[in-house]
Amino acid sequence: MSAVREGLPEGRYGRSADERADRKLKIIGSVLGVALLGVVGWIGWDYVAGQSVSAEVIKFQVISDTEVKVHLEVRKESSVTGVCSLSSQDKEHAEVGRADFTFAQNRSRVDEIVTLKTTNRATMIELIGCQSAPSAR
């Protein structure tokens, strides 16, 4: 009787082509994964660091058909003048008011109540965004 061998002895002739290909794919995948994480981190940091002025609508109160009081909390660097844009909408979601408000206080956190004039009764207030004011030269 003769013994039939199924394959080559383990480790005798080096790695197989499949093992070498698997190793290369793992290395390439790892490098691409680290690069992707780096790009996502860089974009995130750039986005966060680029926003020197941010705000939040704390609450609002409809005073009349033509006026809304909005309580804003603005966060900015002390030396920066911030400009925040607000929009108001009626119950049909039509825009009834829009205005920019400037915050030049020499503080990093400003709590202020601003008055937004409207053309119709507002039911919703939206903070469109904030940015630093262009410097006068």
C-alpha positions, 0 to 999 in steps of 0.5 A: 500500500502506498500513502497518498499525500494531499499537498506540500509539506507546511512551510517547506517551500515558502508562502503560497501566492494566495498568502502573499496576495492576502498580506499585500491586500491587508497592508494596502487596506490598512494604509488606505484606512489610515489615510481615510481617517486622516482626511476625515479628521482634517476636514472635521478639524478645518470645519470646527476651527473655521467657525469662529462664531456660532449661536443657538436660539434659546427661545422665542416669543411672538409679540404681535403679527409684526414682531417676534422677540428671539433669545440668542446665545452667541459664542465667539472669540472676544475680539471678533464681531459676529453677525447672525442671520435669523428667518421667521416663517408663518404657519404655511412655511412662507418666510415673513421676516429675515434680518442680520444681527451684529454682536460686537461685545468684547465677550466670548459668550453673549446672551441677547434678546433681539427683535425680528420684524415680520410681515405676517404672524410668525410661528417659527424662527430659524437661525440661518447661520453666523459668521464673523463680520468683515473687518473694516480696512 
